Amino acid sequence: MKGHMNSEYGTIVIDPDVIATYVGSVAVESAGIVGMAAYNMKDGLVHLLRKDSLGRGINVKIEDNKISLVLHCIAAYGVSIPAITNNMIDNIKYKVEELTGMTVEHIDILIEGIRVID
């Protein structure tokens, strides 16, 4: 389902793919996150996504103009996962609500892997 807002000039419709791409770019800006992950059901492997396909690692659900997100991330080795995920949740919630004007109701962050950063 797409998000929508009514204004005095008409209706604004926001596609979930737009939100997913935006959330992916906000997520990789967070300290301690290496990138977004894509899970391959066939192999059972997790792959790091390139910058141009960050939205593939995010599931967006919109009901009654309330957004629920599930992020599949790869974290940096040696970081505090609770600290980086709490920071990500606050940052994503603030920025998505500012962009869309909709409420972010729920955010799940799944750490799919750990990578060493050089």
Secondary structure by P-SEA (a helix, b strand, c coil): cbbbbbcccbbbbbbaaaaaaaaaaaaaacccccbbbbbcccccbbbbbccccccccbbbbbcccbbbbbbbbcccccccaaaaaaaaaaaaaaaaaaaccccccbbbbbbccccccc
